[in-house]
Amino acid sequence: MGDISEIGNEDTAAPKLPIPGKRNVLITSALPYVNNVPHLGNLIGSVLSADVFARYCRRRGYNMIYICGTDEYGTATETKAMEEHCTPQQICDKYHAIHKEIYEWFDISFDKFGRTSTPQQTEICQAIFQNLWERNWLSENTMQQPYCDTCNRFLADRFVEGICPTPGCGYEDARGDQCESCGKLLNPIELVKPRCKVCRNTPRIRDTEHLFLELPKLKDRLEEYIKFMSVVGGWSQNAVQATNAWTREGLKPRCITRDLKWGVPVPLEKYKDKVFYVWFDAPIGYISITACYSKDWENWWKNPENVELFQFMGKDNVPFHTVMFPSTLLGTGENWTMMKTISVTEYLNYEAGKFSKSKGMGVFGNDAKNTNIPVEVWRYYLLTNRPEVSDTLFTWVDLQAKQNSELLKNLGNFVHRSLSFLAKPSGEGYGSIVPDAPGAEAHKLTADLGERVGRLVEQYVEVMEKVKLKQGLKTAMSISSEGNGYLQDSQFWKLYKDDPAACAIVVKTSTGLVHLLATLLEPFIPSFSHKVLGQLNLPCETLSLCDEKGDVEQAGKPWNIVPAGHKIGKPEPLFSEMKDEEVNYYRIKFAGSQADRIERAEAEAVEVAEQIKRSTISDGVAEKGVEAKRSAEAKQKGKDLPVSIARIDIRVGLITNVQKHPDADSLYVEEIDVGEPAKRTVVSGLVNYITLEEMQNRKVLVVCNLKPAAMRGIKSQAMVLAASNDDHTIVELVSPPEEAPVGERVKFPGFDGEPDEVLNPKKKIWETVQPDLYTTTDLIACYKGVPFTTSAGVCKVSSVTCGSIK
């Protein structure tokens, strides 16, 4: 298991079972709910993190399986089925396939990706319940719940809607479990003017009997388990805190049944119309999916002496795995494999807000799949940003920085530099044949490198064993930095002729480091490792960190990793640069909710259709006549538009080069990137106010639709905006936020519309708008009180208050 070719083929492999005397590891990730598409926060919170650890375990030679699947029962599935006018089973089939496809694209290497709507789930869930019932760990109690006489059924919380009772809110479509407007958790009977989601009629409140798990009676057993296993398993601090918060408040009986049709039926005649509540049913899914993987599932799940259970999830799932599920298993009195280690993530937020499945906010798995960004870049960025101890933030600018600096300039540069030199023809390189390198240990630069790399690999193993994945990735990447430094210090390009023996040592050592990096990074970015192996012309089986084979010890001698005489494949660049235009494109494309994006796409499609329609020339109509008509329409449109800042095309620009004008002492000539294929030449009269150093490589605001004008022999294609005080003794550039994408058009909320293609000088549009551009006492650039606004925030100056902008 573990190489790229096996992903997605878990059902074809022979089931693995625990092996006496070996380390047997059972890994699960929280079962994703099946009523929606997973977003990047869901991925890093469970399945991707678990996949990294699973791959690491395979590299170490552990006997392990990775189990996951879709959580398919419950209210959310029934309501989604209603929305899409189909059955719950059809919804589950649809979204299970979507999840599976996304995870396959993300290279998630499940041993089994199953689902909870199976006969095995029903059988095992009912057997556990029956055991708890017979051992008197369950009780019956009466609850009040809305009942719809029209539908002839009790209504679970999401089947009731009404007015939110929270003072100051009053949202009219609040759900029975939570108000989406104010966020307050609700009880269905609290809603004002409640209505049935199905028939829209008003339900009445009726008593209904339910079954409860008596957590207070299981308290002593549970606390003994938590106290012992949280230390032995090295539970993360956030998992310990979330668990203690529940136990400290006092455990209460928890309802395990619901008045639904879609779920595992309760096997008691009195409760035959009820199903198990999802919190009771879903964790048992780990067991039933393993039963779908192997008929000998009990060898994994009832074998605590020989099996270690590692579970991965987001922080909102912690109590279900540290309190509810353990209590359920403890109550049966059977010898279950209990969770040893829990790895918990905080939330990954998106740009200025939060990822949200219900609101469609953020980047979703299918979105990532449909970009041109390789999967290894997505995995790397999410894992470097893994929210292990606090919430982290996804931003497109940060993803660009990580790809360009860490993957391209560090990792990709080292691999390509090493292998491309080795592949050069004889006389320039080694003709792709790894040279022999006797005396490597006596070569001081190489021996010192080996010591440092050996220590780093030991650190890598130590942190990965503790499931500190982010630290593991950082440690592996530091070996790439060591490799780059080694190449630079060795000056191998000179050694090739001056000291061939030393050059051979450096080249063989660097090639070994490339293979070592492929091994260490395979858990994180397997597609990268697969490509590297292709370039090294080595099989996947060589990616090993087994103690039995001495692989960790061998890492300190990288010159011995790839044998002399081995012929490598063809080296090729592994990463490409992400341009500012791409970042800007993705930020705009994935802004707002999915509903907003669909609306924008539909509007764009209509506009394109209109443009195609306008460009179609009727038979016998000359192209010239059509163009004349369009020109007249454009002129008429210009006449009808009001004069406002909306007609000015102000963009975020980046000065890439600046020098003094050859024929004017007070003028600069700048090359500015404004998000177009070619940079614009701009002439600015700022020499007396801003130094050349201050102008270099900084972001500015650029007016892009002024008519080009020659200034002392050089045509200026735009204008840089600056603010000045009353007597013009101080002039400062108006600066966008550093995170603002190059090429983004500056907006002025309330002044909407597209800018003129080129401002007509005769209309004096700029001259009319400019007097209303100024800076505030808070140093914010404004037009008529409205800030210059970008997606990253408002634009400012350094010190000029109440100044004029032009």
N, C-alpha and C positions, 0 to 999 in steps of 0.2 A: 504493500500500500504506500501511497504518498507521492508517487511521481505523477506528473501532469496527465499522462494518458489514462489514468485510472479514475479521474474525477467524473462523477456522474454515472459510473458503472458499478455502484456499490451492490446492486442486486445480483450481479453476475458472479461475484467473488464468493468462494466458500466461506461460510460463517466461521469466525474465530471464536475460540473458547479459552477461558483462563488456563494457563499452563503452570502446574506446580513447580515451584522453585524459581519462576521468572517474576518480574514485576508486571502485574496485570492492572491496567488502568482503564477505567470506564469514564468516558467524558460525555457530558450532555450540555446543550445550550438551550436556553429558555425557548419553549415552543412558540413560534410566531403565530399570532392570531390570523385567521384565514380570510378576514373580511376586507382586506385592503392590501395595497402594494407596500413592501417594506422600504423605509427610507434609510439614509446613511446612518442615522442615529441608531436605528434598530440593528443594523448590520454590525457596527462596532460594539454595541452593547452586549451582543450574545454570540451570534453564529461566527463572525469573523474572528473574534477573540478566541473562541473555543477552537477554531480551525488552526490558529497559530500554535496553540499548545498541543493539539493532536499531531500536527506535522512535526513539531519538536520531539514528541514522544517516539514517533516512528524513526526519526533520525538517530535517536538514542538506542534504538533496538528494543524498546518496551513492547510487550504484547498488549495492544490496546484496541478499543473500538470507540468511535465517535457517533453518538446517537442524537437525532433531532427529528422534527416533523412539524406539521401544521396542527395547531389547536383548533378544532373544528366545531365543537358544540357550544351552545349558549345563546343568549339573547341577541348579541351582536350579529350572529349569523342569520338568525330568523329575520331581524329587521333589514339586513342587507338584502336578503332574498326578496322581501317585500318591495324594497326600492327598485330592484332589478327585475321584478315580475317573473320570478322563477322559484324553484324549490331550494331549501337549504342544501340538499345534496348537490344540486347543480352549482350553487355558489361555491361550495367546498371544492368541487372538481375543478372549477375555473381558476380559483385563486391558488389552489395547491400547485397547479401546473405553472402559474406565473411565478410563485415563490421558487419552485424548483429550477426554473429556467434562469432566474436572476442569480441564484446561489451557484449554479454551474458556471455562469459567466464570471462570477467573482472567485472562481477556483476554490470553492468550499468543498473539502474532501470528506464528506460524510461516509461512514461505513453503512449507515442506513438513514435515509430521510423518508420518514413515513408520515402517518396521519392518525388522528385519534378516532375517526369515525369507522372503526373496524370491529369485527367480532371479538378479536383479542382484547380490545379495550373494554368492551362490555363484560366479557367473562372475568377479567382480572379485577376490574373495578367492583363488580358485584360480589366477587369472592372476598375482597378486602372489607367491603361493607358488612357482609354477612358475619365475618369474624368479629368485627367491632360490635355488631348488634348482639351477638351471642355472649360477648365478654362484658356487656353492660357499659360500654364507653359512649353509648348514644342515648339521647333523651328526646322526648316529644314535647312540643310547646306550641302555643297558639299565637299567631301573628295577625295583624290587621293588614289587608291588602286590597287594592282596587279590584273590583269585579265588573266585567262588562256583560250586561244581560243580552245585548245584541249578539256578541260573539260567543256568549255562553262559556266564558273562561276567566280565570284570574289573570291579571295583567302584571307581568314582570316589569321591573322599573323602566326599561327602555321602551316598553309598549304604552307608556303613559306620558303625555305631554300636557303642558299648561303654563300658567304665568308664574314666574319665579317669585317666591314669597320674600326674598331678601330685600330689606329696606333700601330704596334708591335704585333698585335694578328693574324689576317688573318686566323682564324679557318674556315675550309671549310664547316662545317655543322651547321653553326649558324642558329637559328630559327628567324622568322620574329618578334618575341617579345623580344628575349633575346639571347645573346651568352652564351652558357654553359661553354665555355672555359675561357673567361675573365670576365663574369658576367654582362657586360654592357647591359642596356635596349635599345632596338632597335625599329625602325619603319621599316616595310617590304620594303618600297621603298629605304631604306638606304643600303640594302644588295648589295654586289658586285656579279655579275653573278648570279642573283636570278633564282631559278628553282621551279616548282610546285612539291610539295611533292608527289602528286598522279602520274602524268605522266612523271615527270622529265623534261618537256619542259620549255622554258623560257617564263614567263608571260610578258605582257605589262602593262603599267600604264594607267588606265582609271579613269575618274571621276565617282563617285557614290554618290547618295544622302542618307543622314541618318538623323535620328531624335535625338534631343538633349534636355536634361532636363536643363532648364534655372536656374541653381543654383544662379547666381548673383541676380535674381529677388526675390528669396526666402531667401536671406541672412539675412534680418532683423528678420524674423520669426524664422529662424534656430538659430541665435545667441541668441535670447531671450530664446528659449528652452534650449540651451546648458548652458547658464549662470544660469538659475534656476535649472535645473535637475542635473547638475554636482555637485551642492552643496547639494541639498536635497537627491540625491541618493548616495552621497559619492563616486563619480567616483575615480578610482585609478589614481595615479599621471601620470603613463605612458599613460593612456587613455586621460587625459586632455592635456598632452603635444602633443600627436599625433594629436589630434583634433585641437588644437590651431595652429599647424604648417600648417594645411590645410587652415584654415580660415585667418591666417595672410598673407599668400602668395596671397590671393585674389581668390575667387571662380570663376571658369570658367564653361561655358556650358559643360555638359558631354554627350557624345554619348551614347544612350541607345539601339541602334540596330546594327545588324551584318549581314553580307552576309553568312549565314549558312542555313542548312536545319534542323539540330537537335536543336530544341528549341521551345519556345512558339511563334507562328506566330503573326506578327503585324497585327491587325485587320483593316488595311486600304488598299484599292485596290492598291494604288500607291506603297505600300511597302509589297505587298503580298508575295514576294520572300525573305523577310528578317524575322529574329527572334530577340527577345529581347536579349540584351547583358547580360551576366551572372551576372554582378554586380547589374543590375536592377531587374533581375528575381529571383536570389537566395534568398535574404532576404524575399521576398514575400513567399518563401517556408515555413517559420515558420507559416505563416497564413494558407496556403493551407494544411499543414500537420495537423494543429489543426482542419481544416474543415473535414479532413479524420477521425479524432478522434471523432468529434461530429458535427452533423448538426447545432447545436446551437453555432458555433464557435464565432459568433459575441459577445456573452456574455463575452468571454474572451478578444477579440481584439478590441471591441468598447465599453469599459466600464472603462475608466480611473479613475472614481471616486471610484471604488471598487476593482480594480486589480492592483497589482504591477508587473512590468515586469523586470526580471533580465536576463542579457545576458552574456554568457561566450565565450571567444575567445582568440586566439593568437594576438600579437600586430600588425601583418600585416593586420588583418581584421578590425582594429579600424575605419578608415575613412568611410568604407562602412556602419558601424552601428551608427556612431555619426554624419555623414554628409549626406551621400547619402540616406540611408533608411529613416531617419527622414524627410529629405527634400521631398522625394516622398510622405510620408504620410501627411505631412503638406500641400502639394500642393493640395491634394484632397479636403481639407476643411471639412473632416469628423472627427468625434469624436473618433479618434483612441487611443488605449492604447499605449502610448509612453514609450520607455525604461526609467526606473527609475535608475537602477544600472547596470553598466558594470564592469565586472571583467576580467582583461587582464593579460596574462602572457607574459614574455619575452621568449627567446629560451632556450630549454634544449639541450645542446650539448652532443656529444657522444665521450668518451675517448679523443683522440687527435684531433677529427674533429667535423663535424656537422652531425646531422640526415638529411637525404635527401631521399625523395621518388623517385625523378627522377634518382638519382644515386644508389639507393638501399643501402645507408649507414646507419648503426645502427641496433638496435633491433626492429623488427616489431611485430605487435600484434600476428601474427601467430607463430612467433619465441618464444615469451614469453609463449604462450599457449602450445608449444611443449617441454618446459623444464620441469624439475622436481621441479621447484620452485613454491610454492603455490601462488595462486592469492593474498592472503592477504599480502604476502611479496612484490610482485610487486606493489600493490596499496600503501602500506606503504612507500616504498622507493621513489616512484614517488612523493607522496604528501609531504614527508619531504624535498624533493628536488625541490618542486614547484617553478619555477622562477618568483616570484611575483614582484620583483623590479629590478632584473638584471638577466642576463643569468646564468644558473647553469650547472653543468657538471655531466653526468652519467658516473660512472666508476664501474667496477665489484668489485674492492677492496672495494670501499665505500659501495656498496650494501652488501657485505659480512660483513663489520663492523657493519652496521645498523642491519642486521638480527641477528648476533651473540650477540651484546652487548645490543641493545635496545629492540628487540623483544624477544630473548631467555632469556638473563640474567636479564632483568628488568621485562617486562610485563609477559612473560611466567613463569618466576620463581615465581613471586608473586601469580599468579592465581593457579599454580599447588601446591605451598607450602601451600596455604590457604586451598584448597579443599581436598588435599590428607590427611592432618592431620584430617580434619573433617570426612573423610571417614574411618579412621582407626577403627578397631573393639573396642568395649567397653573395657575399661581397658588400651587402648593405645590412643584412640580418642573418637569419638562420634557416631560411627556406622552409619555415613552419615546423622544423624538427627541434624538439626540446634538447638543448645541449647538455652534455655531461658537465658536472660542476664539482670536481674534487676539491677538498679544502674549504668548503663553505663555512664550517664551524670556526675556522681560523681567520676568516675574513671579518674583521671587527664590526664594520657597519652592518653586515648581515647577521652576525651572532647577536648583536645588541637588538636588532629588529626581532629576531627569533624569541628572545627573552620577553620583550614587551608583548608580542603577539601571544605567546604562551600564557602570560598572566591574564590578558584580555579574554582569551577563550575560557579560562577557568572562571573568570568573573561572569562571562556569558552563561555558562552552565549553572552557576550558583543562582543567578537572578531568575533564569528561566525555570529552574526547579521550584522556585517560590512564586511562579506565575507573575513575575514582574515584567510583563511583556514589553512595555515601552523602554525600560532600562536595557532589556536584552537587545532590542533593535538599535538603540543608541550605541551600545558596546560593539556590536557587529560593524556598524558604520564607522566607528573610530579606527577599526582595523584597515578600512579603505583609506582613511586619512593617513594612517601610518605608511601604507603602501605608496601613496603619492609622495610623501616626504622622503621615503627611501629612494624612489626613482630620481627625485630631484637632487638629493644629496650625493647619490652615486655618480651622477652625470654619465649615465651609461652610453650616451651617444658619443662621448669622447673615448670611453673605455674600449669601445668596439675595435678601434685601431691601436690605441695606446697601451691597453692591458687586456687582451682577449680573454685570459683566464678569469679575471675579475668580472668582466662583462658577462661571461657565461654564468657565473654564480648569481649575478643580479637578475638575469633574465629567467633562469630556472627557479629562483626564489620567488620572483614576481608571478610567474605562472602558477606556482603552488599557492600563493596568496589568492589568486583569482579563483582557484578551485575551492579554497577554504571559505572565501566569501560566498560563493554559490551555496555551500553547505550551510553556513550560519544563517544566510538570508532566505533559504528555501521556505522555512515556516512563515515568513512574512510576505515575500514576493516570489512565489514559486515560478511564475511565468518568466521572471528575470533569470532565475537559476536554470530553468530549462533551456533558455537561449544561450546562456554561458556554456552549458554542457555541450550544446551543439557546436559552439565555436571551439571548445576544447577537444571535441571529438571523443567524449567520454560518456559512459552510460550512467543512468540515474542511480544505479546501485552503489556508485562510488561516493554518493552524498551520505556520509555516515559519521556519527559522533559516538559510536559504541565504546563503552569502557572495555568490553571484552576484547575488542580489536586494538585497543591502545590509541584510538583516534584522537582523544583529547591531548594525550601526551605528545602525539605526533605533530599536533598543530604548532608546537613550539619549534619545529624544524621544517618550515615550509619548503625548503629546498629539496626535501625528500618526498613531497606529496605527489608530484607528477613525474613519472620515470623518464630518464634520459632516453632519447631515441623515439619517443612518442611523437606522432605527427598530429598537429592540431588541425582544426577546420579553418573556415574562412572568417576572420574577424570583421565585424560590422558594428557601427555605432548602436548603442543600446537605448539611448534616450535622445529626445530632441528638445529644443527650446520652446517653451510656451510663451507666445508673444502677448503683448499688452492688448492687441486687438481681440485675441481669443478670450482673454479674461473679461474684457468689456462685453463681448458677445454673450458669454455664459452668464454673467451677472444679470444682464437684461433678460435673457431667455428664461432664466429660472427665478426671476423676481415675482413676488406675489404668490397667490395660491395657484393650485393646478386649474381651478375654475377660471381664474384671471388669465392664465396662459392660454387656455382653450379659447377664451373670448378674444384674446389678442390675435391668436393664430387664425381664427375665423375672419376677423376684421382684415387681417393682412391678405388672406385668400380672396376676399371680396375685392380689395383694392387691386390686387394683381389681375384679377379677372376683368376689372374695369379698365385697367391699363391696356390689357390685351385687346379688349373690345375697342378702345379708342385708337389703338395702333393699327387695327384692321382697315385696310383701304378698300373702299367700294370699287367695283369694276368701273373703269373709265375716269376715275378721279386721280389726278396727278399728285405725287408725294409732295410737291412744292405747295400745292393748294392746301393740303392737310396741315403742313407745317405752319403756313401763314395763319390758318385758323387757330391752331394751338397758341401761337404767339399772341394773337389778338385776345384769346381767352385769358392767357397769363397776365397780359397788361390790364385787362378788365378786373381780374381777380385782385391785382395789386392795388387798383383804385379803390376797391370795396373794403379792403382790410383796414382796420383801425391801426393807428401808429402806436405801437407799444413795444416793450422789450421782447415780446414773443417773436418779433420779426428779425431779431438780431441773433445770429448763430455764434454763441459764445461756447467755447469748448475747453476742456482740460488739455493742456499741451505740456510736452516735456522738451526743454531746451537740450539738444544733444550736442550742439557745438556753437560757440560764440567767439567772435573776434571783432576788433575795432574796424570800422569802415576805412578803407584805404584812402578815401578822399575827404573824410569829414571827422574831425577830432571828437565831436560830441555824439557820434552815432555808433551803435553796435550793429553788427550783422549776425543774426542768429539762424540756426537750422532748428526747426521745431517740429516734433512729431505730434500730429493732431489726430492720429488714428486713421490716416489715409495711407495708401501704398507708398507715396513719395512724401518726403518731408517738405515743409514750406520754408521759404526764405523770408525773413522778417527783418525790417530795419527799425530800430528803436532809438530814440534820443535820450538814453539813460546813462551815458558815460559819466556825467558829472554827479550822479546820485548813487549809483550802485556799481560796486567793483566787478571786475571781470570774473573773479573767483566766485562771487555771490550769484552770478548769472549762470554759471556752468551747472549742467545736470540738475536743474530744479524744475518743479512743476509750476506752471503759470496758467493764467486765463488768457485765451486768445480769441479775438473777434475774427471769424473766418469768412464772413460774406461781404466784407468791404471790397470795393473795386480796386484791383491791384494798381499801385502807383509807384513810379520811379522816384527814388530819393538819392540824389547825387550819383546817378548812373547805375544804381542797383534797384531792381523792381522788388518792392515789398508786397508780399502776398497775403498779409494779415496784419493784425495789430495786437500787441501785448498790453493788457490792462494794468494800470498803476494808479495809486492814490497819492494825492499831494495835499499839503496844508495850505492855508489861505495865501501865504506869501511865496509859495512854491520853493521854500528853502529845504523842505523834506519831501522826497518822492520815494514811495515803496511799492513793490509789486504786490498785486492782489494774489494771494496764495490759496489754492484748493487744498483740502485735506490730503495728506501724503498717500492715503489709501485710495483716493479717487482714481478711477481708471483713465488712462490716457485716451483721448478721443470722445469721452463722455460729454454730452451736451449739458450745459448748466441750465437748470430749471428755475422758474419763478412761480411758485404755487399761486394759482389764481389767474395767471397770464399764460393761457395755453394756446397752442397753435404751432404750425411749422414755420421756420424762418424763411425769408426770401432767399432765393438761390444766390443772387447778387444784389446788394442794396443799390437802388438807383440814386446816384448823387444828386440828381435834380430834385428828388422828392425830399431831401434833407431828413431822412428817417433817423439816421444816427445822430444828427445834430439836434433833433427834437427829443430823442430819448436820453441823450447823455446828461443833461442838467439834472435829471432825477436819479443819477447814480452817485452814491455817497457811502461813507463809512459811518458807523454809529459810535457812541461812546464806549460800546463793548467791542469795538474793532471789527464788527461784522460788516461785510459788503452788502449793500441793499439797493433795490430799485423801488422807490415809492413805499418804503417800509417793509418790503418783502426781501428776505435774504437770498443771495446767490446760493443755490442749493445743488449739491451733488448727492449721489447715492451713498457717499461716505460721510456726509455732513455739510455744514455751511462753509463758505469761503471767508477768509479774514486777511487783515493786514497786521503788521507788527506793532505799530505805535501811533499811526495817524488817526486821530479821532475827528469826526465831523469833517472829513476831507472829501474832496471831489475826485471821482474816478473817471479816467479817460485814457 
